[in-house]
Amino acid sequence: EEAALLLAHDGRFPEAYKTIDPILKRLPDDPPTKTVEAEILLVSGEELNAAKLMDSLLAATPDLTPARVLRARYFVTNGLYDAADEDLRSVKPADLS
């Protein structure tokens, strides 16, 4: 999953998807892998799809810190500071270490 994120942040989106595809085929609802998918979507400019995926992940798993922090980053990027603050306040400090 780390490799997929590195590829995505390098602009190599097809390769990033190929990296997580085997995991998603084996575990299609795996929250950590779906969070990586959401970040790839976000980085590749597919913000709406990324936001929908983050929302569905957090609806199913409210304590999924990586998805919550990613969504807060999305909110900040889009000037939705109150929403970002709300997401970040719901993260337990122990989950950030």
Chimera marker file (.cmm) of the C-alpha trace (Angstrom):
<marker_set name="trace">
<marker id="1" x="0.000" y="0.000" z="0.000" r="1" g="1" b="0" radius="0.5"/>
<marker id="2" x="2.894" y="2.368" z="0.708" r="1" g="1" b="0" radius="0.5"/>
<marker id="3" x="4.233" y="1.689" z="-2.778" r="1" g="1" b="0" radius="0.5"/>
<marker id="4" x="0.859" y="2.636" z="-4.257" r="1" g="1" b="0" radius="0.5"/>
<marker id="5" x="0.885" y="5.960" z="-2.428" r="1" g="1" b="0" radius="0.5"/>
<marker id="6" x="4.425" y="6.722" z="-3.530" r="1" g="1" b="0" radius="0.5"/>
<marker id="7" x="3.484" y="5.969" z="-7.130" r="1" g="1" b="0" radius="0.5"/>
<marker id="8" x="0.352" y="8.107" z="-6.895" r="1" g="1" b="0" radius="0.5"/>
<marker id="9" x="2.205" y="11.080" z="-5.437" r="1" g="1" b="0" radius="0.5"/>
<marker id="10" x="4.693" y="10.690" z="-8.279" r="1" g="1" b="0" radius="0.5"/>
<marker id="11" x="1.812" y="10.977" z="-10.770" r="1" g="1" b="0" radius="0.5"/>
<marker id="12" x="1.978" y="7.327" z="-11.782" r="1" g="1" b="0" radius="0.5"/>
<marker id="13" x="-1.707" y="6.588" z="-11.200" r="1" g="1" b="0" radius="0.5"/>
<marker id="14" x="-2.163" y="3.453" z="-13.357" r="1" g="1" b="0" radius="0.5"/>
<marker id="15" x="0.784" y="1.839" z="-11.584" r="1" g="1" b="0" radius="0.5"/>
<marker id="16" x="-0.609" y="2.869" z="-8.208" r="1" g="1" b="0" radius="0.5"/>
<marker id="17" x="-3.931" y="1.173" z="-8.990" r="1" g="1" b="0" radius="0.5"/>
<marker id="18" x="-2.124" y="-1.946" z="-10.229" r="1" g="1" b="0" radius="0.5"/>
<marker id="19" x="-0.324" y="-2.133" z="-6.902" r="1" g="1" b="0" radius="0.5"/>
<marker id="20" x="-3.502" y="-2.237" z="-4.819" r="1" g="1" b="0" radius="0.5"/>
<marker id="21" x="-5.658" y="-4.146" z="-7.316" r="1" g="1" b="0" radius="0.5"/>
<marker id="22" x="-4.633" y="-7.635" z="-6.092" r="1" g="1" b="0" radius="0.5"/>
<marker id="23" x="-5.482" y="-6.665" z="-2.513" r="1" g="1" b="0" radius="0.5"/>
<marker id="24" x="-8.859" y="-5.243" z="-3.524" r="1" g="1" b="0" radius="0.5"/>
<marker id="25" x="-9.669" y="-8.404" z="-5.485" r="1" g="1" b="0" radius="0.5"/>
<marker id="26" x="-8.885" y="-10.527" z="-2.438" r="1" g="1" b="0" radius="0.5"/>
<marker id="27" x="-10.378" y="-8.155" z="0.139" r="1" g="1" b="0" radius="0.5"/>
<marker id="28" x="-12.737" y="-5.778" z="-1.696" r="1" g="1" b="0" radius="0.5"/>
<marker id="29" x="-13.937" y="-4.022" z="1.467" r="1" g="1" b="0" radius="0.5"/>
<marker id="30" x="-10.600" y="-3.768" z="3.290" r="1" g="1" b="0" radius="0.5"/>
<marker id="31" x="-10.744" y="-0.332" z="4.977" r="1" g="1" b="0" radius="0.5"/>
<marker id="32" x="-6.982" y="0.421" z="4.893" r="1" g="1" b="0" radius="0.5"/>
<marker id="33" x="-6.733" y="-0.487" z="1.210" r="1" g="1" b="0" radius="0.5"/>
<marker id="34" x="-9.899" y="1.447" z="0.375" r="1" g="1" b="0" radius="0.5"/>
<marker id="35" x="-8.345" y="4.437" z="2.169" r="1" g="1" b="0" radius="0.5"/>
<marker id="36" x="-5.301" y="4.134" z="-0.084" r="1" g="1" b="0" radius="0.5"/>
<marker id="37" x="-7.656" y="3.970" z="-3.066" r="1" g="1" b="0" radius="0.5"/>
<marker id="38" x="-9.337" y="7.164" z="-1.852" r="1" g="1" b="0" radius="0.5"/>
<marker id="39" x="-5.974" y="8.910" z="-1.588" r="1" g="1" b="0" radius="0.5"/>
<marker id="40" x="-5.031" y="7.806" z="-5.104" r="1" g="1" b="0" radius="0.5"/>
<marker id="41" x="-8.340" y="9.200" z="-6.342" r="1" g="1" b="0" radius="0.5"/>
<marker id="42" x="-7.750" y="12.447" z="-4.486" r="1" g="1" b="0" radius="0.5"/>
<marker id="43" x="-4.192" y="12.886" z="-5.742" r="1" g="1" b="0" radius="0.5"/>
<marker id="44" x="-5.231" y="12.062" z="-9.309" r="1" g="1" b="0" radius="0.5"/>
<marker id="45" x="-7.825" y="14.841" z="-9.272" r="1" g="1" b="0" radius="0.5"/>
<marker id="46" x="-10.916" y="12.681" z="-8.855" r="1" g="1" b="0" radius="0.5"/>
<marker id="47" x="-11.991" y="14.612" z="-5.773" r="1" g="1" b="0" radius="0.5"/>
<marker id="48" x="-15.691" y="13.802" z="-5.952" r="1" g="1" b="0" radius="0.5"/>
<marker id="49" x="-15.084" y="10.052" z="-6.152" r="1" g="1" b="0" radius="0.5"/>
<marker id="50" x="-12.476" y="10.309" z="-3.405" r="1" g="1" b="0" radius="0.5"/>
<marker id="51" x="-14.902" y="12.226" z="-1.165" r="1" g="1" b="0" radius="0.5"/>
<marker id="52" x="-17.663" y="9.684" z="-1.744" r="1" g="1" b="0" radius="0.5"/>
<marker id="53" x="-15.321" y="6.829" z="-0.906" r="1" g="1" b="0" radius="0.5"/>
<marker id="54" x="-14.051" y="8.564" z="2.249" r="1" g="1" b="0" radius="0.5"/>
<marker id="55" x="-17.626" y="9.271" z="3.355" r="1" g="1" b="0" radius="0.5"/>
<marker id="56" x="-18.657" y="5.645" z="2.858" r="1" g="1" b="0" radius="0.5"/>
<marker id="57" x="-15.547" y="4.363" z="4.639" r="1" g="1" b="0" radius="0.5"/>
<marker id="58" x="-16.204" y="6.614" z="7.623" r="1" g="1" b="0" radius="0.5"/>
<marker id="59" x="-19.894" y="5.731" z="7.711" r="1" g="1" b="0" radius="0.5"/>
<marker id="60" x="-18.942" y="2.054" z="7.991" r="1" g="1" b="0" radius="0.5"/>
<marker id="61" x="-15.849" y="2.538" z="10.186" r="1" g="1" b="0" radius="0.5"/>
<marker id="62" x="-16.004" y="5.854" z="12.068" r="1" g="1" b="0" radius="0.5"/>
<marker id="63" x="-12.716" y="5.201" z="13.902" r="1" g="1" b="0" radius="0.5"/>
<marker id="64" x="-10.704" y="4.759" z="10.694" r="1" g="1" b="0" radius="0.5"/>
<marker id="65" x="-8.145" y="7.454" z="11.461" r="1" g="1" b="0" radius="0.5"/>
<marker id="66" x="-6.282" y="7.427" z="8.112" r="1" g="1" b="0" radius="0.5"/>
<marker id="67" x="-9.542" y="7.998" z="6.215" r="1" g="1" b="0" radius="0.5"/>
<marker id="68" x="-10.609" y="10.713" z="8.656" r="1" g="1" b="0" radius="0.5"/>
<marker id="69" x="-7.276" y="12.546" z="8.348" r="1" g="1" b="0" radius="0.5"/>
<marker id="70" x="-7.392" y="12.196" z="4.556" r="1" g="1" b="0" radius="0.5"/>
<marker id="71" x="-10.906" y="13.625" z="4.492" r="1" g="1" b="0" radius="0.5"/>
<marker id="72" x="-9.791" y="16.510" z="6.716" r="1" g="1" b="0" radius="0.5"/>
<marker id="73" x="-6.997" y="17.215" z="4.236" r="1" g="1" b="0" radius="0.5"/>
<marker id="74" x="-9.575" y="17.212" z="1.430" r="1" g="1" b="0" radius="0.5"/>
<marker id="75" x="-11.738" y="19.650" z="3.424" r="1" g="1" b="0" radius="0.5"/>
<marker id="76" x="-8.815" y="22.022" z="4.058" r="1" g="1" b="0" radius="0.5"/>
<marker id="77" x="-7.834" y="21.959" z="0.381" r="1" g="1" b="0" radius="0.5"/>
<marker id="78" x="-11.391" y="22.969" z="-0.485" r="1" g="1" b="0" radius="0.5"/>
<marker id="79" x="-11.650" y="25.701" z="2.149" r="1" g="1" b="0" radius="0.5"/>
<marker id="80" x="-14.010" y="23.740" z="4.392" r="1" g="1" b="0" radius="0.5"/>
<marker id="81" x="-12.080" y="24.457" z="7.568" r="1" g="1" b="0" radius="0.5"/>
<marker id="82" x="-14.906" y="23.809" z="10.041" r="1" g="1" b="0" radius="0.5"/>
<marker id="83" x="-15.536" y="20.363" z="8.542" r="1" g="1" b="0" radius="0.5"/>
<marker id="84" x="-11.808" y="19.593" z="8.688" r="1" g="1" b="0" radius="0.5"/>
<marker id="85" x="-11.668" y="20.730" z="12.302" r="1" g="1" b="0" radius="0.5"/>
<marker id="86" x="-14.636" y="18.532" z="13.171" r="1" g="1" b="0" radius="0.5"/>
<marker id="87" x="-12.991" y="15.493" z="11.583" r="1" g="1" b="0" radius="0.5"/>
<marker id="88" x="-9.668" y="16.115" z="13.287" r="1" g="1" b="0" radius="0.5"/>
<marker id="89" x="-11.292" y="16.641" z="16.688" r="1" g="1" b="0" radius="0.5"/>
<marker id="90" x="-12.848" y="13.188" z="16.441" r="1" g="1" b="0" radius="0.5"/>
<marker id="91" x="-9.445" y="11.531" z="16.040" r="1" g="1" b="0" radius="0.5"/>
<marker id="92" x="-8.043" y="10.056" z="19.238" r="1" g="1" b="0" radius="0.5"/>
<marker id="93" x="-4.506" y="11.320" z="19.920" r="1" g="1" b="0" radius="0.5"/>
<marker id="94" x="-3.306" y="7.741" z="20.449" r="1" g="1" b="0" radius="0.5"/>
<marker id="95" x="-4.351" y="6.930" z="16.868" r="1" g="1" b="0" radius="0.5"/>
<marker id="96" x="-1.944" y="9.508" z="15.468" r="1" g="1" b="0" radius="0.5"/>
<marker id="97" x="1.224" y="7.912" z="16.802" r="1" g="1" b="0" radius="0.5"/>
<link id1="1" id2="2" r="1" g="1" b="0" radius="0.2"/>
<link id1="2" id2="3" r="1" g="1" b="0" radius="0.2"/>
<link id1="3" id2="4" r="1" g="1" b="0" radius="0.2"/>
<link id1="4" id2="5" r="1" g="1" b="0" radius="0.2"/>
<link id1="5" id2="6" r="1" g="1" b="0" radius="0.2"/>
<link id1="6" id2="7" r="1" g="1" b="0" radius="0.2"/>
<link id1="7" id2="8" r="1" g="1" b="0" radius="0.2"/>
<link id1="8" id2="9" r="1" g="1" b="0" radius="0.2"/>
<link id1="9" id2="10" r="1" g="1" b="0" radius="0.2"/>
<link id1="10" id2="11" r="1" g="1" b="0" radius="0.2"/>
<link id1="11" id2="12" r="1" g="1" b="0" radius="0.2"/>
<link id1="12" id2="13" r="1" g="1" b="0" radius="0.2"/>
<link id1="13" id2="14" r="1" g="1" b="0" radius="0.2"/>
<link id1="14" id2="15" r="1" g="1" b="0" radius="0.2"/>
<link id1="15" id2="16" r="1" g="1" b="0" radius="0.2"/>
<link id1="16" id2="17" r="1" g="1" b="0" radius="0.2"/>
<link id1="17" id2="18" r="1" g="1" b="0" radius="0.2"/>
<link id1="18" id2="19" r="1" g="1" b="0" radius="0.2"/>
<link id1="19" id2="20" r="1" g="1" b="0" radius="0.2"/>
<link id1="20" id2="21" r="1" g="1" b="0" radius="0.2"/>
<link id1="21" id2="22" r="1" g="1" b="0" radius="0.2"/>
<link id1="22" id2="23" r="1" g="1" b="0" radius="0.2"/>
<link id1="23" id2="24" r="1" g="1" b="0" radius="0.2"/>
<link id1="24" id2="25" r="1" g="1" b="0" radius="0.2"/>
<link id1="25" id2="26" r="1" g="1" b="0" radius="0.2"/>
<link id1="26" id2="27" r="1" g="1" b="0" radius="0.2"/>
<link id1="27" id2="28" r="1" g="1" b="0" radius="0.2"/>
<link id1="28" id2="29" r="1" g="1" b="0" radius="0.2"/>
<link id1="29" id2="30" r="1" g="1" b="0" radius="0.2"/>
<link id1="30" id2="31" r="1" g="1" b="0" radius="0.2"/>
<link id1="31" id2="32" r="1" g="1" b="0" radius="0.2"/>
<link id1="32" id2="33" r="1" g="1" b="0" radius="0.2"/>
<link id1="33" id2="34" r="1" g="1" b="0" radius="0.2"/>
<link id1="34" id2="35" r="1" g="1" b="0" radius="0.2"/>
<link id1="35" id2="36" r="1" g="1" b="0" radius="0.2"/>
<link id1="36" id2="37" r="1" g="1" b="0" radius="0.2"/>
<link id1="37" id2="38" r="1" g="1" b="0" radius="0.2"/>
<link id1="38" id2="39" r="1" g="1" b="0" radius="0.2"/>
<link id1="39" id2="40" r="1" g="1" b="0" radius="0.2"/>
<link id1="40" id2="41" r="1" g="1" b="0" radius="0.2"/>
<link id1="41" id2="42" r="1" g="1" b="0" radius="0.2"/>
<link id1="42" id2="43" r="1" g="1" b="0" radius="0.2"/>
<link id1="43" id2="44" r="1" g="1" b="0" radius="0.2"/>
<link id1="44" id2="45" r="1" g="1" b="0" radius="0.2"/>
<link id1="45" id2="46" r="1" g="1" b="0" radius="0.2"/>
<link id1="46" id2="47" r="1" g="1" b="0" radius="0.2"/>
<link id1="47" id2="48" r="1" g="1" b="0" radius="0.2"/>
<link id1="48" id2="49" r="1" g="1" b="0" radius="0.2"/>
<link id1="49" id2="50" r="1" g="1" b="0" radius="0.2"/>
<link id1="50" id2="51" r="1" g="1" b="0" radius="0.2"/>
<link id1="51" id2="52" r="1" g="1" b="0" radius="0.2"/>
<link id1="52" id2="53" r="1" g="1" b="0" radius="0.2"/>
<link id1="53" id2="54" r="1" g="1" b="0" radius="0.2"/>
<link id1="54" id2="55" r="1" g="1" b="0" radius="0.2"/>
<link id1="55" id2="56" r="1" g="1" b="0" radius="0.2"/>
<link id1="56" id2="57" r="1" g="1" b="0" radius="0.2"/>
<link id1="57" id2="58" r="1" g="1" b="0" radius="0.2"/>
<link id1="58" id2="59" r="1" g="1" b="0" radius="0.2"/>
<link id1="59" id2="60" r="1" g="1" b="0" radius="0.2"/>
<link id1="60" id2="61" r="1" g="1" b="0" radius="0.2"/>
<link id1="61" id2="62" r="1" g="1" b="0" radius="0.2"/>
<link id1="62" id2="63" r="1" g="1" b="0" radius="0.2"/>
<link id1="63" id2="64" r="1" g="1" b="0" radius="0.2"/>
<link id1="64" id2="65" r="1" g="1" b="0" radius="0.2"/>
<link id1="65" id2="66" r="1" g="1" b="0" radius="0.2"/>
<link id1="66" id2="67" r="1" g="1" b="0" radius="0.2"/>
<link id1="67" id2="68" r="1" g="1" b="0" radius="0.2"/>
<link id1="68" id2="69" r="1" g="1" b="0" radius="0.2"/>
<link id1="69" id2="70" r="1" g="1" b="0" radius="0.2"/>
<link id1="70" id2="71" r="1" g="1" b="0" radius="0.2"/>
<link id1="71" id2="72" r="1" g="1" b="0" radius="0.2"/>
<link id1="72" id2="73" r="1" g="1" b="0" radius="0.2"/>
<link id1="73" id2="74" r="1" g="1" b="0" radius="0.2"/>
<link id1="74" id2="75" r="1" g="1" b="0" radius="0.2"/>
<link id1="75" id2="76" r="1" g="1" b="0" radius="0.2"/>
<link id1="76" id2="77" r="1" g="1" b="0" radius="0.2"/>
<link id1="77" id2="78" r="1" g="1" b="0" radius="0.2"/>
<link id1="78" id2="79" r="1" g="1" b="0" radius="0.2"/>
<link id1="79" id2="80" r="1" g="1" b="0" radius="0.2"/>
<link id1="80" id2="81" r="1" g="1" b="0" radius="0.2"/>
<link id1="81" id2="82" r="1" g="1" b="0" radius="0.2"/>
<link id1="82" id2="83" r="1" g="1" b="0" radius="0.2"/>
<link id1="83" id2="84" r="1" g="1" b="0" radius="0.2"/>
<link id1="84" id2="85" r="1" g="1" b="0" radius="0.2"/>
<link id1="85" id2="86" r="1" g="1" b="0" radius="0.2"/>
<link id1="86" id2="87" r="1" g="1" b="0" radius="0.2"/>
<link id1="87" id2="88" r="1" g="1" b="0" radius="0.2"/>
<link id1="88" id2="89" r="1" g="1" b="0" radius="0.2"/>
<link id1="89" id2="90" r="1" g="1" b="0" radius="0.2"/>
<link id1="90" id2="91" r="1" g="1" b="0" radius="0.2"/>
<link id1="91" id2="92" r="1" g="1" b="0" radius="0.2"/>
<link id1="92" id2="93" r="1" g="1" b="0" radius="0.2"/>
<link id1="93" id2="94" r="1" g="1" b="0" radius="0.2"/>
<link id1="94" id2="95" r="1" g="1" b="0" radius="0.2"/>
<link id1="95" id2="96" r="1" g="1" b="0" radius="0.2"/>
<link id1="96" id2="97" r="1" g="1" b="0" radius="0.2"/>
</marker_set>
